[in-house]
Amino acid sequence: PATWVAFCAQRYMHEYGATSEHLAQIAISTRKHAVNNPNAAFYGKPLTREDYFASKMVTEPLRLFDCCQETDGGCALVISSPERARDLKQKPAMIRGVSQASAPGQEQMTSFYRDDLAALPEMELAAEQVYAQSGLGPEDMDAAILYDAFTPEVLMQLESFGFCGKGEAKDFIQDGALEVGGRLPNNTHGGLLSEAYIHGVNNIAEGARLIRGESCNQPDKADHVLVSSGVGVPTGALILGTP
C-alpha cells in the first residue's frame, strides 16, 4: 500500500507544490494528540521535525512516520435507535449522515487508470452524499477524523471534503490548523498514525468521544464531527452530531 499511495502522492506534490515539510506537519500534529492519549501506542512520545526527517525513507516521498502502524487490537461500537440511546447512561453521538462511494477508474487502492491521480473522486462523491443527507457542509464541522493510513491522504481529503480548494491543503494546515484550537482539530486521539491502526473503527470511537466531550484532546466546540473511512477501497464518510 505504501508504494501505491507514494505513486499518487508524487503526482499530487508535483501538481500543487506540496513538500515533505507539509507531510511532516501532519505527522507531528497527529502525534501531539497521541502524546496525551493513554491508549495510544505513542502515548508520551512526541515527534519532532528532526525525528521525522531522520526516519528512514520507506518509498519516496513517504518516510517511516508518514505511514500508519501495524497494530493488534480491538474496538467496539454500540449503535442503537435515537429513542433507545436517549435512555442510556452515556450521552449519544447521533448519526447525521453516512455514505459509501466508488468512482469511475477506481481499482482497489491504486486507481492508476483514472484521469487525475492527484484527486480522490470517490471521496468527493462520499462527501457530496453525506453532506446532502445531513443537511450540513464543511463549514459546520467542528472537528474531523480523517483516515490517515498515510499523511498525503489527509491533504487530499481536506480538499475532497471542501475544507479548502484543490491544491490548497498545504496552506490550510499552516499555523496549527489541525491541532486543538485550530480551524479543524483532526485525529484528536492520534489517528492511525499515532494511536493505533484498528482499520478506522477506533476513529469512529474518537468521533463519538468528541461529541460526548470525552476526548483526551477536547476542543472547545464539537457539535459536528466528520469521520472518513479508508481511501479508495471503496470509501465512505460519517457525520456525528450532538443530540
N, C-alpha and C positions, 0 to 999 in steps of 0.2 A: 503493500500500500504506500509506503514512503516514496518509492520510485514513481508510482502513478501520480501522486499528488505533486511531487517535485517537478514533473514534466509540465503540469498546468501552472504551477507556481512560477516557473521560469518565464512562461509566456505572459502571465499577469504582471510580473515585475518589469518585464521589457515594455509592455504596453503602457503602464501607468507610473513607472518610476519608483515603485516601492523598492525598499532595500532591506538588507538583513537587520539594519537598525530598527526598522518598523516591526519586523518579526520578533526581535528581542524585546521590544516594548510590550508586546502581547504576552510573551512568556514570563516576563518579570512581573507584570501587573497581576497575572493569574497566581503566581507564586506568592505574592504579597497576601493574597486572601488565604491560601493554604497554610501559611505560617500560623494563622490564628485558629485553625480548624483541627481539633484533636483527632478527628477521624481521617485526616489526610495523610498520605504517605510522606509528604514533605512538610508535615507539621514542625514548626520551629526551625525550618531550614531555608533561610532566604536565598534568593538567587540574585546575584549582582550582574551588571553588564559584563564585567570581566569574566565571571564564571560562564556566562552564556557564550562569549566569543572564544573561550578556551576549550569549550566542549568539542568533541570530535565531530567532523562532518560525516553525516550518515549518507546523504545523497544530495548533491548541490541543488538548491540552496539550503537544505534542511540540516541543521545541526541537531545534536542529541536532544536539546531542550525545546526544539520545535516539534518533537514527536511525543505522542501520548505514551503512557506507561503500559506495561503488561501486568495485569492485576488479577489475582484470585480474590473473589469477594462476592457478596450478595446484597441485594437491595429489594425491599418490598414496598408496594403501594396499595393503599386501600381506596377503592373507588365505589362510591355509593350514589344514591339519588340525593338531590338537594334537600328533600324533606327529611330523609333519614340522617343526613350529615348534620343538619341543624340540631339534632338531639344528642349528638356525640360529644365526648369530652373535649376533643381538640377543635379549634377553630378551623372550619373547612376552607380549602382553596378551591374556588369554583372554576369549572372548566368553561371558559367563554367561547372557545373555538378550538377545533383540532382538524388538521388536514394531512393528507399524504399525496405526493405528486411525483410523477415521472415526466420526462420531456423528450422530444424528438432527438435522436442521435445519442441517447443515453445507453451506455453499456456497462453495467455494474458501476464500479467507482471510476472507471477510466474515461469513458466518453470521448475518446480521442478523435472520433469522426464527426463531431458536431462542428458547426460553423465557427463558434467562438470558444476557444479553450480558456479564455480569461473571464468566464462568467459561469453562473450556476442557474441556468434556466429552470431546472426542476425546483430549485429553492425559491426562485421568483414566483413560480406558479403556486407553491405551497404558501408563500406569503400572501399572494392575492386571495387565495381561498380562505385562509384563517382570518385575515382582516375583514373580508366580506361577511363571514359567518358571525364574527364577534361584534361587528359594527364599530371596531376600533382601528386605529392606524399607528404607525411608528411613533407619532408624537405623543401617543397615550401610554407608551411603555415606560415604566419607571426603572426597570432593570431587565437584563437579558441573561439567558443561559445558552450560549451558542456552542454547538457541538465542536469541540476543539481537539479532534484527533491530531490535527497539525495546525500550526499557527497561521499559515496562509489562508486556511479555510475561514478563519474568523474575519479577516479583511474582506473576503469575497461575500460572506454572509451579511456583513454590515450594509453592503450595497444592495444585496438581494432583498433584504427586508426594509429598504427605503430609509435607513437612518442617515444615508448620505448618497450622493450620486456616484455613477461609475467612475472608478479611479480615484475617488476622494477619501477612501477609508484611511489611507496613510495620514491624511491631515486630520480626520475625525478623531483618531486615537491619541492625538497630542495632548499634553498637559493633564495627564491622568484621567482622561475621559472614561476609561473602562474601570476605574477604581471607585471605591465607595466615596461619595461626594462628587463624583464626576457626572457628566451628562448621562451616561448609560453604564452603571455598575454591571460588570459582566463576570460570570462564573465566580460568584462570591464565596463558593466553597473550595475553589481551587481547580475546578473543572477536571477534565480527563487528563490534562497535562500534569496537574499537581495534587489533586485529591486521589482519584483512582479511575481506572478505566473499567467501569461496570456497564459498558455498552450504552451509556447515556441514561440509564434508569436512575442513577444517582443524580443526574442533572435535573430530572423531573422532581425528585425528592427535595432538592435545594430550591426549586421554584416554589414548592409548597411551603417550605420554611420561610422563604422571603415574604409570602403573602401572610403568614401567621406572625411575622415579626420575630422569628426564632433563628435567623441566620447568625453565624459567628461574625459576619461582617454585614450587619443590617443597615441599609440606607435609611435616611430619614423618612422616605416615602416609597412604598412598594405596593401600590394598589393594583397594578397590572404588570405581569411578568411574562416575557416571551421565552419559550423554550424550543430549540430546534433539535432535529434528530440527525442521524448520520448523513453525510453529504453524498448524494448520488447512488443510493443503493436500494430502492429509491429513497426519497427523503420526506420529511414532514415537519409540521410546526404545531405548537400548542400555546394557547394564551390562558394563563391562570389569573383569576381576579379575586378581590375581596367579596364577601357575601353581600 
